[in-house]
Amino acid sequence: MATQLLGDVDIQSGKEEKDLGIIIHQTLKSSQQCVAAANSANRTLGMINRTFVNKHSNIMLRLYQSLLDRN
């Protein structure tokens, strides 16, 4: 990481930033954004799986879609 000064304050530049929920890497590759989206989807599926007893595929699909529409 490069360090620069702004007045007396050290400013460090990073390899990636998150702006408006989108991860921007200095190489402009979207792999980190894809990983973050997959992790979020897996957390949602895990929450549904732990919460509901009925595992019928139509019900699980409706639950998952309803939670994704809110995020």
DARAFEN-V290948 format. One record per residue. N is the residue number from 1. RES is the residue in one letter. PSI is psi as a letter, one per 40 degrees, with the letter a starting at -180 (* if undefined). OMEGA is omega in radians with two decimals (999 if undefined). D_CENTER is the distance of its C-alpha to the mean C-alpha in Angstrom with 1 decimal. Layout:
BEGIN
n->[N:N]
res->[RES:RES]
psi->[PSI:PSI]
omega->[OMEGA:OMEGA]
d_center->[D_CENTER:D_CENTER]
END
This chain:
BEGIN
n->[1:2:3:4:5:6:7:8:9:10:11:12:13:14:15:16:17:18:19:20:21:22:23:24:25:26:27:28:29:30:31:32:33:34:35:36:37:38:39:40:41:42:43:44:45:46:47:48:49:50:51:52:53:54:55:56:57:58:59:60:61:62:63:64:65:66:67:68:69:70:71]
res->[M:A:T:Q:L:L:G:D:V:D:I:Q:S:G:K:E:E:K:D:L:G:I:I:I:H:Q:T:L:K:S:S:Q:Q:C:V:A:A:A:N:S:A:N:R:T:L:G:M:I:N:R:T:F:V:N:K:H:S:N:I:M:L:R:L:Y:Q:S:L:L:D:R:N]
psi->[h:i:h:i:h:g:b:e:h:h:h:h:h:i:e:i:i:h:h:f:e:h:h:h:i:d:e:f:i:e:d:d:d:d:d:d:d:d:d:d:d:d:d:d:d:d:d:d:d:d:d:h:d:h:f:h:d:d:d:d:d:d:d:d:d:d:d:d:d:d:*]
omega->[3.09:3.13:3.10:3.12:3.00:-2.97:3.10:-3.06:3.06:3.09:3.14:3.09:-3.13:3.14:3.12:3.13:3.06:-3.11:-3.12:3.10:-3.14:3.14:3.13:3.12:-3.09:3.08:-3.13:3.06:-3.06:-3.04:3.14:3.09:3.12:3.12:3.14:3.12:3.12:3.10:3.12:3.12:3.13:3.07:3.12:3.11:3.11:3.11:3.11:-3.11:3.13:-3.00:-3.00:-3.12:-3.11:-3.08:3.11:-3.01:3.13:3.13:3.13:3.13:3.12:3.10:-3.12:-3.14:3.14:3.11:3.11:3.13:-3.12:-3.07:999]
d_center->[23.4:26.1:27.5:29.1:31.1:30.9:34.2:34.2:30.4:28.6:25.6:23.3:21.3:18.2:16.9:13.6:12.6:10.0:11.9:11.4:7.6:8.2:8.4:12.1:13.9:17.7:18.5:16.5:15.1:11.9:11.4:8.7:6.6:7.9:7.2:3.4:4.5:7.3:6.4:5.4:8.5:10.5:10.2:11.5:14.1:15.1:15.7:17.8:19.6:20.6:21.6:23.7:26.8:27.5:25.6:27.2:25.1:25.7:24.7:21.5:20.5:21.5:19.5:16.3:16.9:17.9:14.7:12.6:15.0:14.4:10.7]
END
